[in-house]
Amino acid sequence: MSAEHVLDHRDDRPFTPARVRHMANKVPEVTVYFWIIKVLSTGMGETASDFLAKALNPVLAVGIGGLGFAASLVMQFAVRRYVAWIYWTAIVMVSVFGTMAADVLHVVLGVPYAISTPFFMIVLAAVFALWYASERTLSIHSIRTRRRETFYWAAVLATFALGTAAGDLSASLGLRYLGSAVLFAAAICVPALLFRSGALGAVTAFWAAYVITRPLGASMADWMALPHGRGGLAMGLGPVTLSWAVAILGLVAYVTVSKRDVRTG
């Protein structure tokens, strides 16, 4: 799904000083680079979360993840325009912390994935409902106020937690990680096809694909990192985390220099 066709749904309502404080749009233009970095960030978040949980005390790992998540959002909210490295740092930290949140429900509290997955679906639906009731739009091209930015990041966090639970649920049902990756790779094409056929609106298509990137990236990363006995390639959590981080850094550097993820028109 390209930015020109899928997400040309900017909110044209006037922003008056009485209602809001003006900001430039705080999110990137949705291009192929957006989707690639998004999938990479989800996979890296999955393996980084697992690596930290094994290398450190789980409580300490969650604490570090929470602090990193909070610090990245403080930076993101502090700037008044989209800054690639700040935005994608926040996305990576949301990925790490969102993974931990879903894992805590399952591992620590014993909540089955069959329950946590619909629970996070309800949470995401509630965020969208409150967002739309307040702003009358869910368009990411309208993230120009603090309130809309708050709703946006609440939705992003909910999508990561939902995607984590859904990916783990599919893996636990016998698909294992490679099978799950194939399933979600096919699933992410569905919103694009429905949008192009006119059966799905642009905003709905975007958020549907956005949710699916989480289990897609996580399943791919797990497949690469985990042992053969668990259906993986046994490359290791640390090496996969590092290699995907390098790929993210390279792509973020490219879009920063090229401005390919910034709307110019």
C-alpha positions as CSV (number, residue, x, y, z in Angstrom):
1,M,0.0,0.0,0.0
2,S,1.6,3.3,-1.1
3,A,1.3,6.6,0.5
4,E,-0.1,8.2,-2.6
5,H,-3.1,5.8,-2.8
6,V,-3.8,4.3,0.6
7,L,-3.2,7.2,3.0
8,D,-4.3,10.3,1.1
9,H,-6.9,11.0,3.8
10,R,-5.7,14.1,5.5
11,D,-8.2,15.8,7.8
12,D,-9.1,19.2,6.3
13,R,-10.9,20.6,9.2
14,P,-9.5,24.0,10.3
15,F,-7.3,24.1,13.3
16,T,-8.1,27.2,15.3
17,P,-6.0,28.6,18.1
18,A,-9.0,28.2,20.4
19,R,-9.0,24.5,19.8
20,V,-5.4,23.4,19.4
21,R,-1.8,24.3,19.2
22,H,-0.4,24.1,15.7
23,M,2.2,21.5,15.0
24,A,3.6,19.9,11.9
25,N,2.3,16.4,11.3
26,K,4.2,14.2,13.7
27,V,4.3,10.9,11.8
28,P,6.1,9.9,8.6
29,E,4.6,9.6,5.1
30,V,3.6,6.0,4.5
31,T,5.9,4.6,1.9
32,V,7.4,1.2,1.3
33,Y,10.2,2.3,3.6
34,F,7.7,2.9,6.4
35,W,6.4,-0.7,6.1
36,I,9.9,-2.2,5.9
37,I,11.1,-0.3,9.0
38,K,7.9,-1.1,10.8
39,V,8.2,-4.9,10.2
40,L,11.9,-4.8,11.2
41,S,11.1,-2.8,14.4
42,T,8.5,-5.4,15.4
43,G,10.9,-8.3,14.9
44,M,13.6,-6.5,16.7
45,G,11.3,-5.7,19.6
46,E,10.3,-9.3,19.9
47,T,13.9,-10.7,20.1
48,A,15.2,-7.8,22.1
49,S,12.5,-8.3,24.7
50,D,13.2,-12.1,24.9
51,F,17.0,-11.4,25.1
52,L,16.7,-8.9,27.9
53,A,14.3,-11.3,29.8
54,K,16.9,-14.1,29.6
55,A,20.0,-11.9,30.2
56,L,18.5,-10.0,33.2
57,N,16.1,-10.5,36.0
58,P,12.6,-10.4,34.3
59,V,11.4,-7.6,36.6
60,L,14.5,-5.6,35.9
61,A,14.1,-6.2,32.1
62,V,10.5,-4.9,32.3
63,G,11.7,-1.9,34.3
64,I,14.4,-1.1,31.7
65,G,11.9,-1.5,28.9
66,G,9.4,0.7,30.6
67,L,12.0,3.5,31.2
68,G,13.1,3.3,27.6
69,F,9.5,3.4,26.4
70,A,8.8,6.5,28.6
71,A,12.0,8.3,27.6
72,S,11.3,7.8,23.9
73,L,7.8,9.1,24.2
74,V,9.0,12.1,26.1
75,M,11.4,12.9,23.2
76,Q,8.6,12.3,20.6
77,F,6.2,14.6,22.4
78,A,8.8,17.3,22.9
79,V,9.4,17.9,19.2
80,R,6.9,19.8,17.1
81,R,7.5,18.0,13.8
82,Y,8.4,14.6,12.6
83,V,12.0,13.7,13.3
84,A,12.9,10.3,11.8
85,W,15.3,9.0,14.4
86,I,13.1,10.1,17.4
87,Y,9.9,8.7,15.9
88,W,11.5,5.3,15.0
89,T,13.2,5.1,18.4
90,A,9.8,5.5,20.0
91,I,8.4,2.8,17.7
92,V,11.2,0.4,18.6
93,M,10.7,1.0,22.3
94,V,7.0,0.6,22.0
95,S,7.7,-2.7,20.3
96,V,10.0,-3.9,23.1
97,F,7.6,-2.8,25.9
98,G,4.5,-3.9,24.1
99,T,6.0,-7.4,23.8
100,M,6.8,-7.4,27.5
101,A,3.3,-6.3,28.4
102,A,1.8,-9.2,26.4
103,D,4.4,-11.7,27.7
104,V,3.7,-10.6,31.4
105,L,0.0,-11.5,31.0
106,H,0.9,-14.9,29.7
107,V,4.1,-15.9,31.5
108,V,3.6,-14.2,34.8
109,L,-0.1,-14.1,35.2
110,G,-0.9,-17.2,33.3
111,V,-3.4,-15.7,30.9
112,P,-3.8,-17.9,27.8
113,Y,-3.2,-16.3,24.4
114,A,-6.7,-17.2,23.4
115,I,-7.9,-14.8,26.1
116,S,-5.2,-12.1,25.8
117,T,-5.7,-11.8,22.1
118,P,-9.4,-10.8,22.2
119,F,-8.7,-8.7,25.3
120,F,-6.1,-6.6,23.4
121,M,-8.6,-6.4,20.5
122,I,-11.1,-4.9,22.8
123,V,-8.5,-2.4,24.2
124,L,-7.6,-1.3,20.7
125,A,-11.2,-1.0,19.7
126,A,-11.8,1.2,22.8
127,V,-8.8,3.4,21.9
128,F,-10.2,3.9,18.4
129,A,-13.7,4.6,19.6
130,L,-12.5,7.2,22.1
131,W,-10.2,8.7,19.5
132,Y,-12.9,9.0,16.9
133,A,-15.5,10.3,19.3
134,S,-13.1,13.0,20.4
135,E,-11.6,13.9,17.0
136,R,-13.9,12.5,14.3
137,T,-11.0,11.1,12.5
138,L,-8.4,8.3,12.8
139,S,-6.2,9.6,10.0
140,I,-2.5,9.6,10.7
141,H,-2.2,12.7,8.5
142,S,-4.0,14.6,11.2
143,I,-1.6,14.1,14.1
144,R,-1.0,17.8,14.7
145,T,-2.3,18.2,18.2
146,R,-1.2,16.8,21.6
147,R,-4.5,15.1,22.1
148,R,-4.4,13.3,18.7
149,E,-0.8,12.4,19.3
150,T,-1.7,10.8,22.6
151,F,-4.5,8.8,21.0
152,Y,-2.1,7.8,18.2
153,W,0.5,6.4,20.5
154,A,-2.1,4.6,22.7
155,A,-3.3,2.9,19.5
156,V,0.2,2.0,18.5
157,L,0.9,0.5,21.9
158,A,-2.3,-1.5,21.7
159,T,-1.5,-2.8,18.2
160,F,1.9,-4.0,19.4
161,A,0.4,-5.9,22.4
162,L,-2.4,-7.3,20.2
163,G,0.0,-8.4,17.5
164,T,2.3,-10.1,20.0
165,A,-0.5,-12.1,21.5
166,A,-2.0,-13.0,18.1
167,G,1.4,-14.1,16.8
168,D,2.1,-16.3,19.8
169,L,-1.4,-17.7,19.6
170,S,-0.9,-18.8,16.0
171,A,2.5,-20.3,16.8
172,S,1.0,-22.2,19.8
173,L,-1.8,-23.7,17.5
174,G,0.8,-25.7,15.6
175,L,1.8,-23.3,12.8
176,R,5.1,-22.7,14.5
177,Y,7.1,-19.6,13.6
178,L,7.7,-20.1,9.8
179,G,4.1,-21.1,9.3
180,S,2.9,-18.1,11.3
181,A,5.2,-15.8,9.2
182,V,3.7,-17.2,6.0
183,L,0.2,-16.8,7.4
184,F,0.6,-13.2,8.3
185,A,2.5,-12.3,5.1
186,A,-0.6,-13.5,3.3
187,A,-2.9,-11.7,5.7
188,I,-1.2,-8.3,5.3
189,C,-2.0,-8.4,1.6
190,V,-5.8,-8.6,2.3
191,P,-6.3,-5.0,3.5
192,A,-4.4,-3.7,0.4
193,L,-6.5,-5.8,-1.9
194,L,-9.8,-4.8,-0.3
195,F,-8.8,-1.2,-0.4
196,R,-7.9,-1.3,-4.1
197,S,-11.2,-3.1,-4.8
198,G,-13.1,-0.3,-3.0
199,A,-14.4,-2.7,-0.3
200,L,-12.3,-1.1,2.5
201,G,-11.7,2.5,3.4
202,A,-8.1,4.0,3.5
203,V,-8.0,4.5,7.2
204,T,-9.4,1.0,8.0
205,A,-7.0,-0.6,5.5
206,F,-4.0,1.2,7.0
207,W,-4.7,0.2,10.6
208,A,-5.6,-3.4,9.7
209,A,-2.2,-3.7,7.9
210,Y,-0.5,-1.9,10.8
211,V,-1.8,-4.5,13.3
212,I,-0.6,-7.4,11.1
213,T,3.0,-6.1,10.8
214,R,3.5,-7.0,14.5
215,P,2.9,-10.7,14.3
216,L,4.5,-10.8,10.9
217,G,7.8,-9.3,12.0
218,A,7.8,-11.1,15.4
219,S,7.2,-14.5,13.7
220,M,10.0,-13.9,11.2
221,A,12.5,-12.8,13.9
222,D,11.5,-15.8,16.2
223,W,12.0,-18.2,13.3
224,M,15.5,-16.8,12.7
225,A,16.5,-16.7,16.4
226,L,15.0,-19.7,18.1
227,P,16.5,-23.2,18.4
228,H,15.8,-25.9,15.8
229,G,13.8,-27.8,18.4
230,R,11.3,-25.0,18.4
231,G,11.2,-24.7,14.6
232,G,13.8,-21.9,14.3
233,L,17.1,-21.4,12.5
234,A,19.0,-21.2,15.8
235,M,20.7,-17.9,14.9
236,G,20.3,-16.6,18.5
237,L,18.3,-13.8,20.1
238,G,21.4,-11.5,20.4
239,P,22.6,-11.8,16.8
240,V,19.1,-11.4,15.3
241,T,18.4,-8.4,17.5
242,L,21.7,-6.8,16.5
243,S,21.3,-7.5,12.7
244,W,17.8,-6.1,12.6
245,A,18.8,-3.1,14.6
246,V,21.6,-2.4,12.0
247,A,19.1,-2.7,9.2
248,I,16.7,-0.3,11.0
249,L,19.5,2.2,11.5
250,G,20.5,2.1,7.9
251,L,17.0,2.7,6.6
252,V,16.3,5.4,9.1
253,A,19.5,7.2,8.1
254,Y,18.5,6.8,4.4
255,V,15.0,8.4,4.9
256,T,16.5,11.1,7.1
257,V,18.8,12.2,4.3
258,S,16.6,11.5,1.3
259,K,13.4,12.9,3.0
260,R,11.5,10.0,1.2
261,D,9.1,9.7,4.2
262,V,8.1,13.4,4.3
263,R,5.2,14.8,2.4
264,T,6.4,17.6,0.2
265,G,3.2,18.5,-1.6
